[in-house]
Amino acid sequence: MDYKKDYLDIVKSRVKETRYIHTLGVINVSVELAKIYNVDIDKARIAASLHDITKYIDIDTQKEMIIKNFGKDVLDSLVPQIYHGYTAYVVARDEFKVDDEDILNAILYHTNGRENMSTLEKIIFIADFTEPSRKFKEANICLEKAKKSLDDAVYYAIDEQIKYMESKEGYKIAKIAYKVRDYYRRFKVE
């Protein structure tokens, strides 16, 4: 399967137009960062192309997919806003036959990250936060940080995400977000 055409055609058929534009932006930022950090560009494109492919699958179906593939304990530690990273991992692995663990993990952890991410994982995480359709000022700040230090950019992005979610009444935050922020805090550049 030619990811350039086939992957994007399938993604386009499964997501809203705004999400497709977001995906194209994530691809572009991922390629830009992959060049800076000597990461395989094709791997970055594949992960970026598929990272949101299950964004519009209903929540009950996503829950079933997560329980079947990761277990109930994993589901209990998540919030619905990040289910699609887990279900996109499953679709990439099973439907698109992606067998590269780095690509799969970049898809899996693109929303909240994880401790000790690979360079590709950090790139997809940051690209998702900073692609051009993200119009908040923190996206631009984060992208500039990423060009100098991926670790500093990861800390900045997760810290900003947590602050935003904490400001929203009734918004649940996945526990992993706090662990990721604590892990990457040591890389913060003043």
Secondary structure as GFF3:
##gff-version 3
##sequence-region A 1 190
A	DSSP	pi_helix	3	7	.	.	.	ID=ss1
A	DSSP	alpha_helix	8	14	.	.	.	ID=ss2
A	DSSP	alpha_helix	17	36	.	.	.	ID=ss3
A	DSSP	alpha_helix	41	50	.	.	.	ID=ss4
A	DSSP	alpha_helix	59	70	.	.	.	ID=ss5
A	DSSP	alpha_helix	72	76	.	.	.	ID=ss6
A	DSSP	three_ten_helix	80	82	.	.	.	ID=ss7
A	DSSP	alpha_helix	83	94	.	.	.	ID=ss8
A	DSSP	alpha_helix	101	108	.	.	.	ID=ss9
A	DSSP	alpha_helix	119	130	.	.	.	ID=ss10
A	DSSP	alpha_helix	137	146	.	.	.	ID=ss11
A	DSSP	alpha_helix	150	167	.	.	.	ID=ss12
A	DSSP	alpha_helix	175	184	.	.	.	ID=ss13
A	DSSP	three_ten_helix	185	187	.	.	.	ID=ss14
###
